[in-house]
Amino acid sequence: MSAATLALDNPYVLLAQMDNKCRTNAAGIPVDVDTREEWTGVEFALHGKELLASMGEISEIVSIPPITRIPGVRPWVLGMANMRGMLLPVIDMEKFLYGDDSVTATGTNKRLLVIELGEVFVGLVIENVLGMRHFWVDEKEAELPASVDQHIAPFIEYSYKRLGKNIPVFSMSRLVDSEAFMDVAV
């Protein structure tokens, strides 16, 4: 009995022959692939400035829920909100960074960035969320852009530059580690 006749009688032999033929004629996998590491963040607006925050530092982005005022706290602490059964302190980022005299942006675009870093669970009211952004790690700029003012500079680690636009990265970790941010009582 020939191999061709055996293949017609035995489906396993036919499949094995087809597999062997496919493996023999298959194109190889590229071996020298240049891989680039990617950084992903959320671009948001605060006090008219565009900033980025690492996706790893933001738990979620939501509409601003109803807030209950709390007596005896700084003016930038808006109060507490109920987030699925958990109490969430809500902070007006513009008032925290720029003081009580700052003109807080109004409108329906305001969002709440929910931050959960270690023991800290807090909601930050920002002007607007502009979207998710992806950058190559090699687009990182160590030097801060001239647009970074003294109010946000302590919280900026670096920036990303693309197409001539330099966007600072706001560190939520630096924010929650700052004494001023944690000092909410008057």
Phi, psi and omega in degrees: 000130183280167180295324180293319179292321179297321180295321180291329181276336186236107182300328180297317180295320179298314179296320179297320178294318179296319179298315179299317180295318179296316181294324180291322185264357183289145176286146180285160177279136179300134184263335182249072181266127178276111180257142178240138179280138183251146175243134181239135179213177177251128175268132180220163179252138178212122180056038178077005181249146176267129181228161174243151171225140181296138177301332180291345181256358181243123180282316179196167177234123184224165170292157183286120180280172175301138185240135176258123179296152178236128178286153174079021178241165180296154183300335181279352174271108184286334180140207182240146176234156177262113177250096180051047176088358178250139178282128184239113173295139182243125184245133172275104185297325180294316178293322179297312185280323188250358176092172184294336183278354182291146178273109181285132180298142178247165177130175184273356182277351181301143179224168179245117173271118180267123183247131175227094181237112183062236180274353186268124177231110187212152176250132182247119178280124179235165185297313186191147172260125184264347176131174178275139181233143178241133177227153170280142182303328180285000174270001181291137178246123179285327181280132182284144179290158181296339182287350180283117180267172185297336182288323183256347184308320180297342184254005180260126180267316184194189178217169174241138183240130177209134179053040177078359181256128183248115184247119180292147176260116180275123182271111176293330177296315177297322180299307184288343176275348184282139179297320182300321181290324182279346181271082186265341182279146176269000000 
